[in-house]
Amino acid sequence: MNVRKNILITGGVGFIGTNLAEKLIKDGHNVISIDDYSFGVKENELANVKYIEDDLLNISQINEDIDICFHLAAKARVQPSFEDPIDYFRVNVDGTMNVMEWAKEKNVKVVYAGSSSKHFSPEDSPYAMYKYLGEQICKLYKKSYNLKVEIARFYNVYGPRENRDEKFGNVI
């Protein structure tokens, strides 16, 4: 028998977040999403999910009892990161730091969405560097604060609810 869990998904209206939420709801869990809707779309919203439209840096405002957080929210893609490295840092590094600090305070397990860019030099792009730093922050909190953190890396993900990034022509 599965135990019903309260699950938070950062980036919950994005492609991966929506598909994850759908599976978790089918498995009987309670799901909350925090997303700024910069990539995800309202059309991805599902019944029985509580949606919070807000910046990831405001995660500390979430006071529900959460068992696990899937931290999927990030500014994605290498090429656009060269155009706005400051915002990529804000979301991918500061955002991850805020998630880890919130999780530490609430004693919430975190699954962090790492990147295949891990297999390349972090100096190759702002995106690669900031995802690398995100993983290092997760490792820091796991080792120094005994926070339950795991890193998952997605490769060549495709499926229902893929959206096109109009500006760059990439699937997001």
N, C-alpha and C positions, 0 to 999 in steps of 0.2 A: 504494500500500500504506500503510495506516495504521500509525503507530508506537504501540505499546502504551504508555499513560501510567498513572502512579499518580496518582489523583485523590482529593482530600479534599473532602467535602461537609459543611459545617456546617449543621445542621438537616436531616440526611439521612433522617430518618423522617417528615418533614412531607410535605404534599401535593406541593409542587413538587420537593423534594429526592428523594422516592421515584421520581417520574416521570423525573427527570434521571438518577438512579442506574440505573434500568432501561435507559434508552437507552445510557448509557455502557458498561454491562455487555454489551449486545448488540453494541456497536461494538468489543468486545474489550479494554476498559480494566480496570485494577484499581481498585476503589472502596473507600474507607474513609469511614465516617460518624461524626461526633461530634454527639451530640444529647442533651439532658437529658430528652427525652420529655415536655416540658410541653405541647406541642401535637401532636407526632407520636405515633404509636401502634405498638406491637409488631407488629400485623397488617400494617403497611407494610414490614416487613423482607423483604429479598429474599435468595435464595441467592446465594452468591459475593460478598457485600459484607461487609466487616469492620465490625462495629458497636461503637462505644465509647459507653457511656452515661455521660456526664459533662457538667459545666458548661463552657460555652464559655471561661470564664476560665482553664480548665486546658489550653488548646490547646498550651501549651508542652511538655506531656508527650508529645506525638506526635512520635516520632523517626524514623518511616519516611521514606524519600526520596519526596517528593511533587513532582510536576511542576506541578500547578495545584490551586488551592483555589477552589471555588464557595462563597462566604460567603453562605448563605441564612438562617442562624439569626438570628432577631429576635423580639422581642415585637411582635406585629402589632395593628393596628386602633387607630383614633383614640379611640373612646369609652372603652375600658378603660384607656387610658393616663392618663386623668384620675384614676382610682381608685388607681393605683400608680405614680406618676411616678418614684419612686426605683428600682424594679426595672426599669422601661423604660430608664432611663439606664444602669443596671448592664449590662444585656444589649446594648442597641443602641449605646451609646457605648463603655463600658469593654470590652465583648466585641469590638467592631470594632477598638478600639485594640490589644487583645491579638492578634487575628488578624493585623493589619498588622505588629506587632513580630515575631511568630513568622515571618511570611512574609519579612520583611526578613532575619532571622537565617538562614533556611533557603534564601533566594533562590527563593521560590515565587511564581509568578504568581497573582494573585487576581482573581476576577470577583465583584464586590459586588452584591448585590440591593438596588438603590435603591428608591425609592418614588414613586408618582404624586403624593404629597403635595409633591413638589418644585415643583409648579406652583402651590402655594398659599403663603401666608406661613408661615414656620417657627414663628411665634409663635401660630399657631392652636391648637396642641395639643402636649402633651409628645411624642407619637408623631412628629408632623411635625418638631419641633425636633431630636429625637434621630436621626431618619433623615437629616436635613439635616447634622447634625454628623458622622454616619457617612460621608457622601459627602465632606465636607471633610477628614476624616482620610485617606480614600483618596487624595484629590488631593494632600494634604501628602506622603504617602509616595511617591507617583508623582513629584512634582516634586523633593522634597528628598533622597530616598534612591534615586531611579531604580528604584523597585520597579515591576514590570509589574502595573498595576492597570487594570481596566476596570469601568465601572458599567453594569449592565443594569437597566431598569425594566420591571416586569411590570404589564400593565393588563388587568383583567377576565379573570383566569385561571380556567379551569374545566376539569374533566375527571375521569378516573379517580382514585380515592382521595381525593376531596374529603371532608373531615370536617366535622361541625357542631360549633361551639363552643356547648355546651349553655347556658352562662351568658348569652351575648349573642345567641344565635340567628344568628350570622354564619357563613358558610362560611369556613373557614380553610385 
